[in-house]
Amino acid sequence: MAKIMAIDYGIKRTGIAVTDDMQIIASGLTTVDTPKLFSFLTEYLKKEKVEAILVGDPKQMNGMPSESAEMINTFVEKLRNEVNEIEIVRVDERFTSKLAFQSLIQGGAKKKQRQDKGLIDEISATILLQDYLSQKK
Protein backbone atom coordinates (compact mmCIF):
# COMPACT_ATOMS: atom_id res chain seq x y z
CA MET A 1 0.00 0.00 0.00
CA ALA A 2 0.96 3.61 -0.36
CA LYS A 3 0.36 6.63 1.85
CA ILE A 4 -2.54 9.05 1.63
CA MET A 5 -1.71 12.74 2.01
CA ALA A 6 -4.00 15.55 3.14
CA ILE A 7 -3.46 19.21 2.29
CA ASP A 8 -5.05 22.11 4.16
CA TYR A 9 -4.30 24.77 1.54
CA GLY A 10 -4.02 28.40 2.54
CA ILE A 11 -2.89 31.67 1.01
CA LYS A 12 0.22 31.95 3.22
CA ARG A 13 0.71 28.47 4.68
CA THR A 14 -0.35 24.95 3.85
CA GLY A 15 -0.69 22.19 6.43
CA ILE A 16 0.21 18.68 5.34
CA ALA A 17 -0.55 15.32 6.94
CA VAL A 18 0.11 11.76 5.78
CA THR A 19 -0.84 8.24 6.72
CA ASP A 20 1.48 5.38 7.43
CA ASP A 21 1.96 2.89 4.57
CA MET A 22 -0.89 0.72 5.89
CA GLN A 23 -3.24 3.76 5.90
CA ILE A 24 -4.18 3.27 9.54
CA ILE A 25 -2.87 6.38 11.31
CA ALA A 26 -2.92 10.01 10.18
CA SER A 27 0.00 12.13 11.36
CA GLY A 28 0.89 15.75 10.85
CA LEU A 29 3.85 16.04 8.50
CA THR A 30 4.64 19.75 8.28
CA THR A 31 3.46 23.22 7.37
CA VAL A 32 4.90 24.71 4.19
CA ASP A 33 4.92 28.30 2.99
CA THR A 34 2.39 28.10 0.15
CA PRO A 35 4.71 29.62 -2.50
CA LYS A 36 7.10 26.68 -1.80
CA LEU A 37 4.37 24.02 -1.80
CA PHE A 38 4.92 22.54 -5.26
CA SER A 39 8.67 22.21 -4.78
CA PHE A 40 8.03 20.51 -1.41
CA LEU A 41 5.51 18.12 -2.98
CA THR A 42 7.84 17.30 -5.87
CA GLU A 43 10.64 16.34 -3.48
CA TYR A 44 8.35 14.43 -1.11
CA LEU A 45 6.69 12.45 -3.91
CA LYS A 46 10.10 11.42 -5.27
CA LYS A 47 10.85 9.73 -1.93
CA GLU A 48 7.45 8.45 -0.81
CA LYS A 49 4.72 6.50 -2.56
CA VAL A 50 1.39 8.34 -2.28
CA GLU A 51 -1.78 6.93 -3.83
CA ALA A 52 -4.16 9.80 -3.07
CA ILE A 53 -4.03 13.43 -2.02
CA LEU A 54 -6.95 14.91 -0.10
CA VAL A 55 -7.56 18.62 -0.47
CA GLY A 56 -9.93 20.50 1.78
CA ASP A 57 -13.07 21.78 0.10
CA PRO A 58 -14.05 25.00 1.89
CA LYS A 59 -17.78 25.44 2.34
CA GLN A 60 -20.00 27.80 4.24
CA MET A 61 -22.49 26.52 6.80
CA ASN A 62 -25.21 26.38 4.13
CA GLY A 63 -23.06 24.12 1.93
CA MET A 64 -22.21 26.82 -0.60
CA PRO A 65 -18.55 27.34 -1.56
CA SER A 66 -16.66 29.77 0.68
CA GLU A 67 -14.84 32.83 -0.61
CA SER A 68 -11.54 30.90 -0.76
CA ALA A 69 -13.03 28.12 -2.92
CA GLU A 70 -11.95 29.63 -6.24
CA MET A 71 -8.34 29.96 -5.10
CA ILE A 72 -8.31 26.34 -3.89
CA ASN A 73 -9.98 25.12 -7.11
CA THR A 74 -7.16 26.78 -9.07
CA PHE A 75 -4.62 25.03 -6.84
CA VAL A 76 -6.34 21.66 -7.34
CA GLU A 77 -6.27 22.02 -11.13
CA LYS A 78 -2.56 22.82 -11.05
CA LEU A 79 -1.97 19.91 -8.66
CA ARG A 80 -3.84 17.53 -11.01
CA ASN A 81 -1.55 18.61 -13.85
CA GLU A 82 1.57 18.14 -11.75
CA VAL A 83 0.70 14.74 -10.23
CA ASN A 84 -1.70 13.26 -12.76
CA GLU A 85 -0.95 9.68 -11.66
CA ILE A 86 -2.17 10.37 -8.10
CA GLU A 87 -5.87 10.54 -7.26
CA ILE A 88 -7.01 13.93 -5.93
CA VAL A 89 -9.95 13.77 -3.52
CA ARG A 90 -11.85 16.82 -2.30
CA VAL A 91 -13.12 16.61 1.30
CA ASP A 92 -15.30 18.95 3.34
CA GLU A 93 -13.06 20.99 5.61
CA ARG A 94 -15.70 22.79 7.64
CA PHE A 95 -14.76 23.11 11.31
CA THR A 96 -11.27 21.60 10.94
CA SER A 97 -9.49 24.77 12.08
CA LYS A 98 -11.80 25.08 15.09
CA LEU A 99 -11.30 21.39 15.92
CA ALA A 100 -7.52 21.82 15.57
CA PHE A 101 -7.53 24.78 17.96
CA GLN A 102 -9.79 22.89 20.37
CA SER A 103 -7.45 19.88 20.32
CA LEU A 104 -4.53 22.14 21.26
CA ILE A 105 -6.49 23.46 24.24
CA GLN A 106 -7.55 19.98 25.33
CA GLY A 107 -4.00 18.74 24.90
CA GLY A 108 -2.76 21.39 27.30
CA ALA A 109 -0.86 23.45 24.73
CA LYS A 110 0.54 26.70 26.02
CA LYS A 111 -0.82 30.00 24.68
CA LYS A 112 2.19 30.48 22.37
CA GLN A 113 1.58 27.07 20.74
CA ARG A 114 -2.13 27.84 20.31
CA GLN A 115 -1.16 31.02 18.44
CA ASP A 116 1.04 29.08 15.98
CA LYS A 117 -1.11 29.18 12.86
CA GLY A 118 1.25 26.78 11.09
CA LEU A 119 0.66 24.17 13.78
CA ILE A 120 -3.10 24.69 13.49
CA ASP A 121 -2.87 24.18 9.69
CA GLU A 122 -0.93 20.95 10.18
CA ILE A 123 -3.41 19.66 12.75
CA SER A 124 -6.30 20.65 10.44
CA ALA A 125 -4.79 18.53 7.67
CA THR A 126 -4.43 15.66 10.13
CA ILE A 127 -8.09 15.95 11.14
CA LEU A 128 -9.13 15.93 7.45
CA LEU A 129 -7.11 12.80 6.91
CA GLN A 130 -8.25 10.98 10.04
CA ASP A 131 -11.91 11.73 9.21
CA TYR A 132 -11.36 10.37 5.70
CA LEU A 133 -9.76 7.19 7.07
CA SER A 134 -12.64 6.71 9.51
CA GLN A 135 -15.25 7.07 6.75
CA LYS A 136 -13.30 4.75 4.46
CA LYS A 137 -13.51 1.83 6.94
N, C-alpha and C positions, 0 to 999 in steps of 0.2 A: 504494500500500500504506500501511498504518498501522503504528504501533509496537506492540510487545508489551511489557507491563510485568510485572515480577515483584515480589512482596511477600513479605518474610520477616517475618511478623507476630510481635510479641512483646508482653508485658505492658507494658513501659516504653517500648521503642523498636521502630520498624519500619524495616527496610532496604528500599530501593526501587531497582530497576534497570530500565532500558528498552533496547530495541533502537533502531537507526537506522530510518528509514522503509522501507528495503529489507529489514529483518529479517535482517541479516547479522551484526552485531556487538552483543553485550550489553555495556552500560556501567553502572557504578554511578551512580545519580542522586543519592541523598541518604539520610539517616536522619532520620526524623520522630518526635517524641514521639508515642506511640500515641494519647493523648487528642486530638491535633490532626490525626490521620490523615485523617479524612473531609473536613475543611476543606481540607487540602492536596490531596487527590485531586480535589475539586470544582474547585478553581482550575486544577490541572494539566490536567484533562480538558476544560476550557473552551478551553485554548490548543492542546492537542495531540490528534491523532487516534490513538486506541488501539483496536485491534480485539480484544485479549484481555488478560486479567489472570491471571497465574499466582499461585497462593497455595500456599505450602508446606504439605504434608500430613505432620504429625509422626507418625512411627511408631517403635516400639521395634524392636530387632533381630529379633524373631520375627514382625514384620509387623503386630502388634496396635497399635491407636492408643496414642499416648503420653498422659501425664496432661494435657498442654496441648491435646489434640485438641478437647475440648468447647468451650473458649474460642475456638479458631480456627474451629470450625464455626459458632459464633454470629456471629463476625465475617463469615464468608463469606455467611451468610444476609442479614445487614444490607447487605453490599456488593452482593449480587444485587439487592436492593430499590432501592438507590441508583443503580446503573448497569445497569439491566436490558437495555440495548441492547448491552452489551459482554459477550462470552463470558468466563466464569470457569472456569479450568482448575486442578484440584488436581494438584500434583506432589510426589513423594516428596522430602522434604528431609533424609533421613538423611545424616549426615556433612558437611553443608554448612558448619556452623560450624567443624568441625575442619579441613576443606579450606581455609576462609577464613583461619584462623589459620596453617595451614601455608604458604599462599601469601604471607602477610606475612613469615614467617621466611625463606622462599626468596628473596623480593624484597629482603631486606636491611633490613627495617623495624626501626627502633630500638625498644627495649623500651617506651617510652611509647606509640608507635603501636600496638604489639601489644596493649596494655592498653585501647585505645579500643574499647569494645564496640559503639559506633555504627558505626565503620568495619568491624568484623567483620560486623555485620548487613547493611551495604550490600554487602560482598563476597559474603556468603552469598546474597543476592538475585541478584547477578550470576552466581554459579555455577549457581543454579537455572535462570536464563534461558539461559545458554550451553548447559547440558546439554539443555534443551528444544529449542533451535535445532539442536543436533547430532543429536538423535533425529528431528527433523522432516524432515531432509534425506534 
